[in-house]
Amino acid sequence: MHEDSDLSGGFRLGPWIILPQNGEVTNGAETYRLEPKVMDVLTTLARHEGTLVSKQQIVDEVWAGRPVTDEVIARCISALRAHLGDDHKSPRFIETLPKRGYRLITPVLPVSPVSEESEVQAPRGRRPLALVLSAAALVLAAVAVFFVLRPPSPVAPPEDFRSVAVLPFTNLSAAPDQYLADGVTEELTYALTQLPNLKVAARTSAFQFRDTSLDVREIGRRIEVDGIIEGSVRREDNLLRVTAQLVDTRSGYQLWAVTFDGSVEDVFRLQRQVAERVRDSIERGERRSNVPAVTEPASFAAYDLYLRGRYALNRRGVDSLRRAIDLFQQAIARDPGYGPAYLELANAQLLLPSYSGENSAPMYEAAVRTVTRGVQADPSIAMAAAAVHGYIHNKRGEWLEADRAYQSALEARQVESTTHQWYSNMLASVGRLDAALQQAERARRLDPLSPVVMSRLAMTSLWANDNEAAAAQFEVANELGIESRLHVATQLLLMIRQGRLEEARRLSAGAAGAAMPAWFGRLLDCLGDGENCDAIAGELGADTAASPRVRLIAWALLGDFDRVAQVAELLETDIGAFETELLFIAELEPYRRRPEFRRLIDSIGIGTYWAQTGCRWSEAGVSCGS
């Protein structure tokens, strides 16, 4: 076991030299500054080199026994691995012993100066050879320390450096403040999107890489960015420290690292300073873009409630969404003029019915009231709020109003991928399939690793009859973790189109296809060998529990378009009976040649929308413009 005195002056760990007093680790080419608690964890492991250090030992030695969650310790270990280039699966430095603790498996070699007492004494007037050699060694050591241990100057990114992703910042606070670290990450992402010469990966894509062990070059390849910004947030009482570093994803080299200290009330200033540092890295002339000021709440207490609400909102689920609504309402009560809180409250209100199964109409009304109040309190959110209006108008079948609202939302200073995704859905709902595909593709470019966006793109590719592209996009959405009944139903339709009936059978029989009716497997038998189709038609006709969406598609696959027309007529009394975009899929082409189709289109207002927007219907589909 090493003593503190052995390590305080520095120690070597493989190719790295650790300088606890400076808070630095360096290998000559790269130098990183570690958060104090992260350095303390490393020093604790070094003191117990080669032996198990339990989590409780770490708490006792680093936090003096104060209660600390396992997540905080894990994030310190994750930060150390990131800086040392370690891999938790094949560790070279820090080994995890599940449910027990950690062990430093690399030899620790203290770096100590030559002691005067160890020098050989010699008669006066003579300089002993040992002393001369010791002096020379000290000079060489000093030169080595100067060149090897001094922090390198920031490196300018390449001239074509034009895109970044902000990975989730690590929470290093003793308290479970991950919501604060996520908030800093999201606000920094927003600030960077305001720079005209920089493309910024969307939150959903960047947050896919929380706690990842992937090399930054692989991350850059997956989300198509030139650089990665990563960092940490630590709060102690009223003090806040934010660290950040910019890494070139093509070379894997760190370009710069910075640390900003302030009070919690300075959080916006700290975020702005990081954004300006990124701007200065990519804009080299005297004229540089201004980082626009963001709306700031009246107090950190209001902002803290807002961040907690957004953290709950991003977790989804009924309980989390209800918690988010409560927190946003508390934030608004603290600061009635803080516009972003109204926007996020409205988003939570829109999403809740999809998870709870409750009647959506009251929540939609509540969302409208929320954004109306929000725009009155903070007019700067007006364009962003238009997306909420567009979503609700679309759900109500108010097509022209929805289109106009989305057009306004696209004029906002920052357009989220969600806006393009929602607009794609609205355009497909009125048969404008080419335009819907364009909006889905724009959403994908902004957020390539969003499962919801990728699912939307797969569906619009399917509507456009690009089955090969749709198949690849469905698989990507599945890998990203999409959970949606519409996604499953449309992927099953694609498999049937492509004759992949056994794959469709496995999908419908698995957990993802739990909502499919019991007769669906027998429908696949009918489509495969043509036998027992009359029997399955009888089962389908008697099943009133199956969703209108499933019944519409099933009758179309069986070729019974009288029954298709009966299901389609449900839209006249309930515009939400099923997605109106299904009226325009290839399988319903015979139905669209029937007079019932045109009567239905006029009845639910799509015909009026076409007339007012310069669109025309023909057997080839909807065409708009001259």
C-alpha positions as CSV (number, residue, x, y, z in Angstrom):
1,M,0.0,0.0,0.0
2,H,1.3,3.4,-0.9
3,E,1.3,6.3,1.5
4,D,-0.1,9.7,0.5
5,S,3.4,11.2,0.8
6,D,4.6,8.7,-1.9
7,L,1.9,9.8,-4.4
8,S,1.4,13.5,-3.7
9,G,4.4,14.5,-5.8
10,G,3.2,12.5,-8.7
11,F,3.2,8.9,-9.9
12,R,3.5,7.0,-13.2
13,L,0.7,4.8,-14.4
14,G,1.7,3.0,-17.6
15,P,2.3,5.8,-20.2
16,W,0.6,8.4,-18.0
17,I,2.1,10.6,-15.3
18,I,-0.4,11.6,-12.6
19,L,0.1,14.9,-10.8
20,P,-2.5,15.0,-7.9
21,Q,-1.4,18.5,-6.7
22,N,-2.0,20.0,-10.1
23,G,-5.1,17.9,-10.9
24,E,-3.5,16.7,-14.1
25,V,-2.7,13.5,-16.1
26,T,-0.4,13.7,-19.0
27,N,1.4,11.4,-21.4
28,G,3.4,14.1,-23.1
29,A,1.1,14.5,-26.1
30,E,-2.1,15.0,-24.1
31,T,-2.7,16.7,-20.8
32,Y,-6.1,16.6,-19.0
33,R,-7.3,18.4,-15.9
34,L,-9.4,16.1,-13.7
35,E,-12.1,17.2,-11.4
36,P,-10.9,17.1,-7.8
37,K,-13.2,14.2,-6.8
38,V,-12.2,12.2,-9.9
39,M,-8.5,12.7,-9.0
40,D,-9.2,11.7,-5.4
41,V,-10.8,8.5,-6.6
42,L,-7.8,7.7,-8.8
43,T,-5.4,8.5,-5.9
44,T,-7.4,6.2,-3.6
45,L,-7.2,3.3,-6.1
46,A,-3.4,4.0,-6.5
47,R,-2.9,3.9,-2.7
48,H,-4.4,0.4,-2.8
49,E,-2.7,-0.7,-6.0
50,G,-3.6,-4.2,-7.1
51,T,-6.2,-4.8,-4.3
52,L,-9.9,-4.5,-4.2
53,V,-11.3,-1.1,-3.2
54,S,-14.9,-1.4,-2.2
55,K,-17.4,1.4,-3.0
56,Q,-17.7,2.1,0.7
57,Q,-14.0,2.5,1.0
58,I,-14.1,5.1,-1.8
59,V,-16.9,6.9,-0.1
60,D,-15.0,6.9,3.2
61,E,-11.7,8.1,1.7
62,V,-13.0,10.5,-1.0
63,W,-16.2,11.9,0.6
64,A,-15.3,11.4,4.2
65,G,-18.2,9.0,4.6
66,R,-20.9,11.4,3.4
67,P,-23.8,9.6,1.6
68,V,-23.0,9.3,-2.1
69,T,-24.9,7.3,-4.7
70,D,-23.2,4.4,-6.6
71,E,-24.0,6.5,-9.8
72,V,-21.6,9.2,-8.7
73,I,-18.8,6.7,-8.1
74,A,-19.5,5.0,-11.5
75,R,-19.3,8.4,-13.3
76,C,-15.9,9.2,-11.7
77,I,-14.7,5.8,-12.9
78,S,-16.1,6.4,-16.3
79,A,-14.4,9.8,-16.5
80,L,-11.1,8.2,-15.5
81,R,-11.4,5.6,-18.2
82,A,-12.2,8.2,-20.8
83,H,-9.1,10.2,-19.9
84,L,-6.8,7.2,-19.6
85,G,-8.1,5.6,-22.8
86,D,-9.3,2.5,-20.8
87,D,-12.1,0.0,-21.7
88,H,-14.3,-1.5,-19.1
89,K,-14.6,-4.7,-21.1
90,S,-10.9,-5.2,-21.6
91,P,-9.4,-3.0,-18.8
92,R,-5.7,-2.0,-18.8
93,F,-6.0,0.3,-15.8
94,I,-9.2,0.0,-13.8
95,E,-10.9,-3.3,-13.3
96,T,-14.5,-3.5,-12.1
97,L,-15.4,-6.3,-9.8
98,P,-19.2,-6.5,-10.0
99,K,-21.1,-5.7,-6.8
100,R,-17.8,-5.5,-4.9
101,G,-15.8,-2.5,-6.1
102,Y,-12.7,-1.6,-8.3
103,R,-9.1,-2.5,-8.6
104,L,-6.2,-0.6,-10.2
105,I,-4.3,-3.3,-12.1
106,T,-1.5,-1.2,-13.6
107,P,1.7,-0.8,-11.4
108,V,2.0,2.5,-9.6
109,L,5.5,4.0,-9.7
110,P,5.9,7.1,-7.5
111,V,7.9,10.0,-9.0
112,S,10.3,11.3,-6.3
113,P,13.1,13.8,-6.5
114,V,16.6,12.7,-5.6
115,S,17.1,13.1,-1.8
116,E,20.1,15.1,-0.5
117,E,20.6,12.7,2.3
118,S,21.2,9.9,-0.2
119,E,24.1,11.6,-1.9
120,V,27.6,10.3,-1.1
121,Q,29.6,12.7,1.0
122,A,33.2,13.5,-0.3
123,P,36.1,15.5,0.9
124,R,35.8,19.2,0.5
125,G,37.2,20.5,-2.8
126,R,36.1,17.4,-4.7
127,R,32.8,16.9,-6.5
128,P,32.1,13.2,-6.4
129,L,31.0,11.5,-9.5
130,A,27.7,10.5,-7.9
131,L,26.9,14.1,-7.2
132,V,27.8,15.2,-10.7
133,L,25.6,12.4,-12.2
134,S,22.8,13.3,-9.8
135,A,22.9,17.0,-10.8
136,A,22.9,16.0,-14.5
137,A,20.0,13.7,-13.9
138,L,18.1,16.5,-12.1
139,V,18.7,18.9,-15.1
140,L,17.5,16.3,-17.5
141,A,14.5,15.5,-15.4
142,A,13.7,19.2,-15.2
143,V,13.9,19.5,-19.0
144,A,11.8,16.4,-19.4
145,V,9.2,17.7,-17.0
146,F,9.1,21.0,-18.9
147,F,8.5,19.4,-22.2
148,V,6.5,16.4,-21.1
149,L,4.3,17.7,-18.3
150,R,3.5,21.2,-19.4
151,P,-0.1,21.5,-20.7
152,P,-0.1,21.7,-24.5
153,S,-1.4,24.8,-26.2
154,P,-4.9,24.5,-27.7
155,V,-4.9,23.0,-31.2
156,A,-6.9,24.7,-33.9
157,P,-9.4,22.4,-35.6
158,P,-9.0,21.7,-39.3
159,E,-10.4,24.2,-41.8
160,D,-13.3,21.9,-42.7
161,F,-14.4,21.5,-39.0
162,R,-18.1,22.2,-39.3
163,S,-20.1,19.9,-37.1
164,V,-20.2,18.8,-33.4
165,A,-22.2,16.7,-31.0
166,V,-22.5,17.5,-27.3
167,L,-22.3,14.2,-25.4
168,P,-24.1,14.0,-22.0
169,F,-22.0,15.8,-19.4
170,T,-21.0,13.7,-16.4
171,N,-22.5,14.5,-13.0
172,L,-19.7,14.7,-10.4
173,S,-21.8,16.2,-7.6
174,A,-22.2,14.2,-4.4
175,A,-25.9,14.7,-4.8
176,P,-27.8,12.9,-7.6
177,D,-27.8,16.0,-9.8
178,Q,-27.8,14.2,-13.2
179,Y,-30.7,16.5,-14.2
180,L,-28.4,19.5,-13.8
181,A,-25.6,17.9,-16.0
182,D,-28.2,17.0,-18.6
183,G,-29.6,20.5,-18.5
184,V,-26.2,22.0,-19.1
185,T,-25.7,19.6,-22.0
186,E,-29.0,20.5,-23.6
187,E,-28.6,24.3,-23.1
188,L,-25.1,24.2,-24.6
189,T,-26.5,22.2,-27.5
190,Y,-29.1,24.8,-28.0
191,A,-26.6,27.7,-27.8
192,L,-24.4,26.0,-30.4
193,T,-27.3,25.5,-32.8
194,Q,-27.5,29.3,-33.1
195,L,-24.0,29.5,-34.7
196,P,-24.6,29.9,-38.5
197,N,-21.5,27.9,-39.5
198,L,-21.9,24.9,-37.2
199,K,-24.1,21.8,-37.5
200,V,-25.0,20.4,-34.2
201,A,-26.3,16.8,-33.6
202,A,-29.6,16.6,-31.9
203,R,-30.0,15.7,-28.3
204,T,-31.5,12.3,-29.0
205,S,-28.6,11.2,-31.1
206,A,-25.9,12.5,-28.7
207,F,-27.6,11.0,-25.6
208,Q,-27.3,7.5,-27.2
209,F,-23.7,7.6,-26.1
210,R,-24.1,8.2,-22.4
211,D,-21.5,6.2,-20.5
212,T,-20.3,4.6,-23.8
213,S,-16.9,3.0,-24.1
214,L,-16.8,3.6,-27.9
215,D,-13.9,5.5,-29.4
216,V,-14.7,9.1,-30.2
217,R,-13.8,8.4,-33.9
218,E,-16.6,5.7,-34.0
219,I,-19.0,8.1,-32.3
220,G,-18.2,10.7,-34.9
221,R,-18.7,8.2,-37.7
222,R,-22.1,7.1,-36.4
223,I,-23.6,10.6,-36.0
224,E,-21.6,12.2,-38.8
225,V,-19.8,15.0,-36.9
226,D,-16.3,16.4,-37.0
227,G,-16.0,17.0,-33.2
228,I,-17.3,15.8,-29.9
229,I,-17.8,18.0,-26.8
230,E,-17.8,16.2,-23.5
231,G,-17.4,17.4,-20.0
232,S,-18.6,17.3,-16.4
233,V,-20.7,19.3,-13.9
234,R,-20.0,19.5,-10.2
235,R,-22.1,21.4,-7.7
236,E,-21.2,21.8,-4.1
237,D,-23.8,24.0,-2.2
238,N,-24.0,27.2,-4.2
239,L,-20.8,26.6,-6.2
240,L,-20.6,25.2,-9.7
241,R,-17.8,23.9,-11.8
242,V,-18.2,23.1,-15.5
243,T,-15.4,21.4,-17.5
244,A,-15.5,20.8,-21.2
245,Q,-13.2,19.5,-23.9
246,L,-13.4,19.4,-27.7
247,V,-12.1,16.3,-29.4
248,D,-11.5,15.9,-33.2
249,T,-13.4,12.7,-34.2
250,R,-11.3,12.2,-37.2
251,S,-7.9,12.1,-35.5
252,G,-9.1,11.3,-31.9
253,Y,-7.0,14.1,-30.5
254,Q,-8.2,16.6,-27.9
255,L,-8.2,20.1,-29.3
256,W,-8.7,21.9,-26.0
257,A,-10.0,21.5,-22.5
258,V,-11.4,24.3,-20.2
259,T,-12.7,24.6,-16.7
260,F,-15.2,27.3,-15.6
261,D,-16.1,28.1,-12.0
262,G,-18.9,30.2,-10.6
263,S,-22.1,30.1,-8.6
264,V,-25.2,28.2,-9.6
265,E,-26.7,31.6,-10.6
266,D,-23.8,31.8,-13.2
267,V,-24.9,28.7,-15.1
268,F,-26.0,30.5,-18.2
269,R,-22.7,32.5,-18.3
270,L,-20.7,29.3,-18.0
271,Q,-22.7,27.7,-20.8
272,R,-22.2,30.8,-23.0
273,Q,-18.4,30.7,-22.3
274,V,-18.2,27.1,-23.5
275,A,-20.2,28.0,-26.6
276,E,-18.0,31.0,-27.3
277,R,-14.9,28.8,-27.0
278,V,-16.3,26.4,-29.6
279,R,-17.2,29.4,-31.9
280,D,-13.6,30.7,-31.6
281,S,-12.3,27.3,-32.6
282,I,-14.1,27.3,-35.9
283,E,-14.3,31.0,-36.8
284,R,-10.8,32.3,-37.2
285,G,-11.4,35.7,-38.7
286,E,-11.9,39.0,-36.8
287,R,-15.6,38.9,-37.5
288,R,-17.2,36.2,-35.4
289,S,-20.8,35.1,-35.0
290,N,-22.6,36.3,-31.9
291,V,-23.8,33.6,-29.5
292,P,-27.4,34.8,-28.9
293,A,-28.5,35.2,-25.4
294,V,-31.1,32.7,-24.2
295,T,-34.1,33.4,-22.1
296,E,-33.0,33.2,-18.5
297,P,-35.4,32.6,-15.6
298,A,-35.7,35.1,-12.7
299,S,-34.0,32.7,-10.3
300,F,-32.0,29.5,-10.2
301,A,-34.8,28.0,-8.1
302,A,-37.1,28.3,-11.1
303,Y,-34.5,27.0,-13.5
304,D,-33.8,24.1,-11.2
305,L,-37.5,23.1,-11.2
306,Y,-37.5,23.5,-15.0
307,L,-34.4,21.2,-15.4
308,R,-35.9,18.6,-13.1
309,G,-39.1,18.7,-15.2
310,R,-37.2,18.3,-18.4
311,Y,-35.3,15.3,-17.0
312,A,-38.6,13.6,-16.1
313,L,-40.1,14.5,-19.5
314,N,-37.2,12.8,-21.3
315,R,-37.8,9.6,-19.3
316,R,-41.3,9.3,-20.6
317,G,-43.8,6.9,-19.0
318,V,-47.0,7.9,-17.2
319,D,-45.5,8.6,-13.8
320,S,-42.5,10.6,-15.2
321,L,-44.8,12.7,-17.4
322,R,-47.1,13.5,-14.5
323,R,-44.1,14.4,-12.5
324,A,-42.8,16.6,-15.3
325,I,-46.1,18.4,-15.5
326,D,-46.0,19.2,-11.8
327,L,-42.4,20.4,-11.9
328,F,-43.1,22.7,-14.9
329,Q,-46.1,24.1,-13.2
330,Q,-44.0,24.8,-10.1
331,A,-41.3,26.5,-12.3
332,I,-44.0,28.7,-13.9
333,A,-45.3,29.6,-10.5
334,R,-41.8,30.7,-9.5
335,D,-41.3,32.7,-12.7
336,P,-44.4,33.3,-14.8
337,G,-42.3,35.0,-17.5
338,Y,-40.1,32.0,-18.3
339,G,-41.3,30.9,-21.8
340,P,-39.4,27.6,-22.1
341,A,-41.2,26.2,-19.1
342,Y,-44.6,26.7,-20.9
343,L,-43.3,25.0,-24.0
344,E,-42.1,21.9,-22.1
345,L,-45.3,21.8,-20.1
346,A,-47.3,21.7,-23.3
347,N,-45.2,19.0,-24.7
348,A,-45.7,16.9,-21.6
349,Q,-49.5,17.5,-21.8
350,L,-49.5,16.4,-25.5
351,L,-47.5,13.2,-24.7
352,L,-49.4,12.0,-21.6
353,P,-52.5,10.6,-23.3
354,S,-50.3,8.4,-25.6
355,Y,-48.9,6.7,-22.5
356,S,-51.8,6.8,-20.1
357,G,-54.6,5.9,-22.5
358,E,-56.8,8.7,-21.1
359,N,-59.0,10.9,-23.3
360,S,-56.7,13.2,-25.2
361,A,-59.1,16.1,-25.8
362,P,-58.8,17.6,-22.2
363,M,-55.0,17.4,-22.4
364,Y,-54.9,19.0,-25.8
365,E,-57.1,21.8,-24.6
366,A,-54.7,22.2,-21.6
367,A,-51.7,22.3,-24.0
368,V,-53.3,25.0,-26.1
369,R,-54.0,27.1,-22.9
370,T,-50.4,26.6,-21.8
371,V,-48.8,27.8,-25.0
372,T,-51.2,30.7,-25.3
373,R,-50.2,31.9,-21.8
374,G,-46.6,31.2,-22.6
375,V,-46.5,33.4,-25.7
376,Q,-48.3,36.2,-23.8
377,A,-45.6,35.9,-21.1
378,D,-42.6,35.5,-23.4
379,P,-43.3,36.4,-27.1
380,S,-39.9,34.9,-28.1
381,I,-41.4,31.4,-28.0
382,A,-44.2,32.2,-30.4
383,M,-42.7,30.3,-33.4
384,A,-41.7,27.3,-31.4
385,A,-45.1,27.2,-29.9
386,A,-46.6,26.9,-33.4
387,A,-45.5,23.3,-33.5
388,V,-47.7,22.5,-30.6
389,H,-50.7,24.1,-32.4
390,G,-49.7,22.2,-35.5
391,Y,-49.8,18.9,-33.6
392,I,-53.2,19.5,-32.1
393,H,-54.7,20.8,-35.3
394,N,-53.5,17.7,-37.1
395,K,-55.0,15.4,-34.5
396,R,-58.3,17.2,-34.8
397,G,-58.3,16.9,-38.6
398,E,-57.9,20.7,-39.1
399,W,-55.5,20.2,-42.0
400,L,-55.1,23.8,-43.3
401,E,-54.6,25.2,-39.8
402,A,-52.0,22.4,-39.0
403,D,-50.1,23.2,-42.2
404,R,-50.0,26.9,-41.5
405,A,-48.8,26.3,-37.9
406,Y,-46.0,24.0,-39.0
407,Q,-44.9,26.5,-41.6
408,S,-44.7,29.1,-38.8
409,A,-42.8,26.7,-36.6
410,L,-40.2,26.1,-39.4
411,E,-39.4,29.8,-39.2
412,A,-38.2,29.5,-35.6
413,R,-34.6,30.3,-34.7
414,Q,-34.1,26.7,-33.8
415,V,-36.2,24.0,-35.5
416,E,-36.2,20.6,-33.6
417,S,-36.3,17.3,-35.5
418,T,-39.6,16.7,-33.8
419,T,-41.2,19.6,-35.7
420,H,-40.1,18.0,-39.1
421,Q,-41.3,14.6,-37.8
422,W,-44.7,15.9,-36.9
423,Y,-45.0,17.9,-40.1
424,S,-44.1,14.7,-42.0
425,N,-47.0,13.0,-40.3
426,M,-49.4,15.8,-41.2
427,L,-48.4,15.9,-44.9
428,A,-48.8,12.1,-45.2
429,S,-52.2,12.4,-43.5
430,V,-53.5,14.5,-46.5
431,G,-51.8,12.3,-49.1
432,R,-48.7,14.5,-49.8
433,L,-46.4,11.5,-49.6
434,D,-43.4,13.0,-51.4
435,A,-43.4,16.1,-49.2
436,A,-43.8,13.9,-46.1
437,L,-40.7,11.9,-47.1
438,Q,-38.7,15.2,-47.5
439,Q,-39.7,16.3,-44.0
440,A,-38.8,12.9,-42.5
441,E,-35.4,13.1,-44.2
442,R,-34.8,16.5,-42.7
443,A,-35.7,15.2,-39.3
444,R,-33.2,12.3,-39.8
445,R,-30.4,14.7,-40.8
446,L,-30.9,16.6,-37.6
447,D,-31.3,13.5,-35.4
448,P,-29.9,10.4,-37.1
449,L,-30.1,8.2,-34.0
450,S,-33.6,9.0,-32.8
451,P,-35.7,5.8,-32.9
452,V,-38.9,7.8,-33.4
453,V,-37.5,9.8,-36.3
454,M,-36.0,6.7,-38.0
455,S,-39.4,5.0,-37.6
456,R,-41.1,7.9,-39.2
457,L,-38.7,7.8,-42.1
458,A,-39.2,4.1,-42.6
459,M,-43.0,4.6,-42.7
460,T,-42.8,7.4,-45.3
461,S,-40.4,5.3,-47.4
462,L,-43.0,2.5,-47.2
463,W,-45.8,4.9,-48.3
464,A,-43.6,6.0,-51.2
465,N,-43.2,2.3,-52.2
466,D,-39.4,2.3,-51.6
467,N,-39.5,-1.0,-49.9
468,E,-35.8,-1.6,-49.8
469,A,-35.0,1.7,-48.1
470,A,-37.9,1.1,-45.7
471,A,-36.6,-2.3,-44.7
472,A,-33.2,-0.9,-43.8
473,Q,-34.8,2.0,-41.9
474,F,-37.1,-0.2,-39.9
475,E,-34.2,-2.3,-38.8
476,V,-32.3,0.8,-37.6
477,A,-35.3,2.0,-35.7
478,N,-35.6,-1.4,-34.1
479,E,-31.9,-1.4,-33.0
480,L,-32.4,2.1,-31.5
481,G,-35.3,0.8,-29.4
482,I,-38.5,2.0,-30.9
483,E,-41.7,1.1,-29.1
484,S,-44.8,1.8,-31.2
485,R,-47.8,-0.2,-32.3
486,L,-48.0,1.7,-35.6
487,H,-44.3,0.9,-36.2
488,V,-45.0,-2.8,-35.7
489,A,-48.1,-2.8,-37.9
490,T,-46.3,-1.0,-40.8
491,Q,-43.2,-3.2,-40.5
492,L,-45.5,-6.2,-40.7
493,L,-47.1,-4.7,-43.8
494,L,-43.6,-4.3,-45.4
495,M,-42.7,-7.9,-44.7
496,I,-46.0,-9.1,-46.3
497,R,-45.3,-6.9,-49.3
498,Q,-41.8,-8.5,-49.7
499,G,-43.1,-12.1,-49.1
500,R,-41.2,-12.4,-45.8
501,L,-44.2,-14.2,-44.2
502,E,-42.1,-16.3,-41.7
503,E,-40.4,-13.1,-40.4
504,A,-43.8,-11.5,-40.1
505,R,-45.0,-14.5,-38.1
506,R,-42.1,-14.3,-35.7
507,L,-42.5,-10.5,-35.3
508,S,-46.2,-10.8,-34.6
509,A,-45.8,-13.7,-32.2
510,G,-43.1,-11.8,-30.2
511,A,-43.4,-9.1,-27.5
512,A,-43.3,-6.4,-30.1
513,G,-46.4,-7.8,-31.7
514,A,-48.4,-8.4,-28.5
515,A,-51.2,-6.1,-29.8
516,M,-51.8,-8.1,-32.9
517,P,-55.0,-10.2,-32.8
518,A,-55.0,-14.0,-32.4
519,W,-56.1,-14.6,-36.0
520,F,-53.2,-12.7,-37.6
521,G,-51.0,-15.8,-37.9
522,R,-53.9,-17.5,-39.8
523,L,-54.1,-14.4,-42.1
524,L,-50.5,-15.0,-43.0
525,D,-51.3,-18.6,-43.8
526,C,-54.1,-17.4,-46.1
527,L,-51.7,-14.9,-47.8
528,G,-49.1,-17.6,-48.2
529,D,-51.0,-20.6,-49.6
530,G,-54.4,-19.1,-50.3
531,E,-56.2,-21.7,-48.1
532,N,-58.8,-21.1,-45.4
533,C,-59.2,-17.4,-46.4
534,D,-63.0,-17.6,-46.0
535,A,-62.5,-18.8,-42.4
536,I,-60.1,-16.0,-41.6
537,A,-62.5,-13.5,-43.1
538,G,-65.2,-14.8,-40.8
539,E,-62.9,-14.4,-37.8
540,L,-62.0,-10.9,-38.8
541,G,-65.6,-9.9,-39.4
542,A,-66.5,-11.1,-35.9
543,D,-63.6,-9.4,-34.2
544,T,-64.8,-6.0,-33.0
545,A,-61.9,-5.7,-30.5
546,A,-59.1,-5.4,-33.1
547,S,-58.0,-1.8,-33.8
548,P,-59.5,-0.1,-36.9
549,R,-55.9,0.3,-38.2
550,V,-55.4,-3.5,-38.2
551,R,-58.8,-4.3,-39.6
552,L,-58.4,-1.7,-42.4
553,I,-55.1,-3.3,-43.5
554,A,-56.3,-6.9,-43.1
555,W,-59.4,-6.3,-45.3
556,A,-57.2,-4.7,-47.9
557,L,-54.8,-7.7,-47.9
558,L,-57.8,-10.0,-48.3
559,G,-59.1,-7.8,-51.2
560,D,-62.5,-7.1,-49.6
561,F,-62.9,-3.3,-50.3
562,D,-66.5,-3.2,-49.2
563,R,-65.2,-3.9,-45.7
564,V,-62.3,-1.5,-46.2
565,A,-64.9,1.2,-47.0
566,Q,-66.9,0.4,-43.9
567,V,-63.8,0.7,-41.7
568,A,-62.7,3.9,-43.4
569,E,-66.1,5.5,-42.7
570,L,-65.3,5.5,-39.0
571,L,-63.2,8.6,-39.7
572,E,-66.4,10.6,-40.3
573,T,-67.4,10.4,-36.7
574,D,-63.9,9.9,-35.2
575,I,-61.0,11.5,-37.0
576,G,-58.6,9.6,-34.7
577,A,-60.1,6.2,-35.5
578,F,-56.9,5.4,-37.4
579,E,-54.1,7.3,-39.1
580,T,-55.5,8.9,-42.3
581,E,-52.2,8.4,-44.0
582,L,-53.2,4.8,-44.4
583,L,-55.8,5.8,-46.9
584,F,-53.0,6.5,-49.3
585,I,-50.9,3.3,-49.1
586,A,-50.5,1.0,-52.1
587,E,-52.7,-1.7,-50.7
588,L,-55.8,0.6,-50.7
589,E,-55.4,1.6,-54.4
590,P,-58.6,-0.3,-55.5
591,Y,-60.5,1.5,-52.7
592,R,-59.3,4.9,-53.9
593,R,-60.9,4.2,-57.3
594,R,-64.3,3.9,-55.7
595,P,-66.7,6.8,-55.2
596,E,-66.7,6.2,-51.4
597,F,-63.1,7.4,-51.2
598,R,-63.8,10.8,-52.7
599,R,-66.9,11.3,-50.5
600,L,-64.9,10.4,-47.4
601,I,-62.1,12.8,-48.4
602,D,-64.5,15.6,-48.8
603,S,-66.3,14.7,-45.6
604,I,-63.2,14.8,-43.4
605,G,-61.9,18.1,-45.0
606,I,-58.9,16.8,-47.0
607,G,-60.6,17.7,-50.3
608,T,-61.0,21.3,-49.0
609,Y,-57.4,21.3,-48.0
610,W,-56.3,20.2,-51.5
611,A,-58.4,23.0,-53.1
612,Q,-57.1,25.7,-50.8
613,T,-53.4,24.7,-51.2
614,G,-53.4,24.2,-54.9
615,C,-53.3,20.4,-54.7
616,R,-55.0,18.0,-57.1
617,W,-56.0,14.3,-56.8
618,S,-55.5,11.8,-59.6
619,E,-55.0,8.1,-59.8
620,A,-51.3,8.8,-59.5
621,G,-51.8,10.5,-56.2
622,V,-51.7,14.0,-54.9
623,S,-49.8,16.7,-56.8
624,C,-49.4,20.3,-55.5
625,G,-48.3,23.5,-57.2
626,S,-48.2,24.4,-60.9
